[in-house]
């Protein structure tokens, strides 16, 4: 994998950060994008100080197609290709459906699902031309299980699974694999900072392994999927949830 170029969306925190650093350790030059420029610049400075010298950061609003198209063109012009794409960025705006605003519905669908179109379409053309590519999309256990107060999030993440399978069919003959990883509850700010302690305790009781998933464990599954010799794995959904949902 040495010398190949990877792009990770939402790569400055949690799952995305672990994936970006894993890709770096595999020898790839890794470009991370996020909307929050100040957070991104702090993350890249801290990462360089830790020895992750081949990590690169660009600010980008993944919800804006024109911005994504412009940045992808800039990256390809500068680095030649994008060989590995990790669509990881995601948000939650939890509320019961009865009380949910159209704004909370729309922003979650846009950030968690529509953004995949914005980022992936400009990259796919170059991958087809190169006859090579690895695309991994991050979904969620709740895409299949459902979750109270998350109609917007569950709908978006279920869409990610459908998008992955359809795109895998379209790109299979071009040497491009497309897979989805669906994590369970993970030790990230999104989980630890937003889920009440009592609720989290109840969730842990339902997980046979009796602990939260670590971001590095998700990165290990992604490591398998992006390998050059992982040519026969495509259209697959990898559920990593400690037995929480089977």
N, C-alpha and C positions, 0 to 999 in steps of 0.2 A: 504493500500500500504506500510505500515511501514515495513522496513526490506528488501524490494525488491531492486534489483540492476538495475540501468539504465545506459545506455551509450548514450552520445550525441556527434555527430561529429560536428566539427566546432563550439564548444560551448563557445568560449572565447569572442565572440562579438555579438552584435545585437540580432537577433532572437534566436540564439543558447544559448546565455547567459541568456536571459529571460526564455527560456524553462528549462534550467538546474536549475535555482534558484526556479522556480515553482515546479519542481520535488522534490527538496530538501525540500521545504515547505510542500509537501505532505507526507514526511517521508521516501523518498527513499534515498539510498546511490547512489550518482550520479558521474559517471566517465565521464570526458570530455576529448576529444582528439582533437588535432590540430597539424599542421605541424610546426608552428612557436613556438619554445620552449621558447624563451625569452618572447614573448607576453603571452604565456600560463602560465608561472611561475608568471609573474606580475599579471595576472588576478586571479590566484588561491590565491595568497597572499592577494590581495585586497578583494577577496570574503570571505576569512577566517576572515579578519579584520572586515567585515560587519556582521559576525555571521553565515555564511554559512559553518559550520564546517564539514559537511558530503559531501562536494564536493572534488573530487580527480582529479588530472590532469596527463595525460600521453602524451608525444609527439608521434606523429605517422604520417607517410606519407600515407594517405588513397589511394593514387594512386598506391601503391606497395602492391600486394597481399600477398607476403611472410611476409612483416612487419605487415600487418593487422592480418594474421593468427597467427603469433607468439604472438602478443599483446593480442589477444582474448584468446588464450590458457593460457597466464599468468594471465589474469583477472579471468577466470573461475577457474583456480587452486587456486587462492588466495581468491576469494569471493564466489565461488560455482556455480554461475549462472549469466546470464544476462537476466533479465525478461522483460525489456523495452528497445527498441532501437529507437533512433531518428536520422534518416539520414538527417542532416541539412546542412552539409558543401556545399559551392558553391562559384563559382567565375564568373566574367564576363570579356570578352575581346571583347568589342563592335567595330564593323567595318562593313561597307557595304560588302556584299558577294563578290562583284567584287574585293575589295581591301584586303579581309581577307587572312591571311597567313595560311598555313596548320598547323603551330605551334599553332596559336590562335584557330583554329577549334579543334584541337586534345586535347589541355589542358582543354578546357571547357567541351568537351564531356567526357573526362576521369575523371575530378574532380567531375562533376555534375551528371554523370550517371554510368560510369564504377566502380567508387568507391563504389556504392551501392552493387555490386556483391562482391567486396573485403571485405567489412565489414559484410554484411548480411549473406553470405553463412556459414562462420565459426560459427556464432551465432545460425542459424536456427537449426542445428543438435541438439544442446543442448536444445533448446526450444521444439523441437519435443519429445525429450526424457522426458522432464518435463511435456509435454502436456499443456503448458501454454506459452503465450508470447504476447506482444503488440509491434507492429512495426508501426511507423509513419514516413512517408517520406515527406520532404518539397519540393514542386514543385513551381509553379509560375502562376499567371494569364496569363503570356505571353506564357505558354504552349498551351493555347487554342486561345488566341487573336492574338498572333504574335506581333512582334515589329521591327520597322525599325532598321537595324544595329545589329540584334541579332539572325541571323540564327543559330549560334552555340548554344547559350543559349536556344533558344526556342526549338530546336531539342532535346537537352539534357533533358529539363524539361518536354517535352511531353513524352519522354522515361520513365521518372520517373513515370508518371501516368500509362502508359501501364504496366510497371514492377510491380507496386503496385497491379493492378487488377489481373494480372496473378498469382502473388505470393499469393494473398488472396485466390484464388481458390485452390491452391495447399495445403495451410496450414489450411484451414477452419476446417477440420476434426480432427485437432491436438490441438484444443483449442487456436489457435494463430490467432489474428486479424491483418490485414495489411490495413492501410488507408493512404491517402495522403491529405495534407493541401496545398492549392494553394493561397498564399497571393498576394494581390495587392502591390502597391508601399508603402514601409514601411520606417519609420524613422530610418534608419541605415546608417552607413558609406558608404555602397555600393551604396545607393541612393543619400544621401545628398552630398557625396564627389565626385561623378562621373557624375551626371546629371547636365548640365548647368542650371542656375537659370531660364532662359527664358523657356527652355524645361519643367522644373518641373512646372512652372506656368501654362503652357498649359495643362499639364497632370491633374493638380488640377482642372482646369475648366471642365474636362470631368468626374470627380468623383462626383456623386450626393451628397455625404456626405461632400464634399469640404474640406477634410483634408487627410493627410497621415495616414496610419495604424500604430498603436503602436505595438512594439514587444510583449508587455504584452498581447495584445488582441489575438495574435496568440497562445501564451502560454495557454490562457484560453481554446481554442478549443482543443489543445493537452491534456490538463487536462482531458477533457471529454473522449477522446479516449483511454487513458491509464488506466482508472479505471478497477478494477477487475470485476465489474458488467456490463461493456460495452462489453458484449459478442456477441451482435447481430449486431454490426456495423463493417462491414468489406468490403473491396473493394470499399469504398466510397471516393469521392473527395470533400473536403470541401473548397469551394471558399470563400475567405474573402477579398473582394476588394472594399467595400463601394459602390457597384452598378456600378463600372467602366466597368465591363463586365458581362452580364447576359446570 
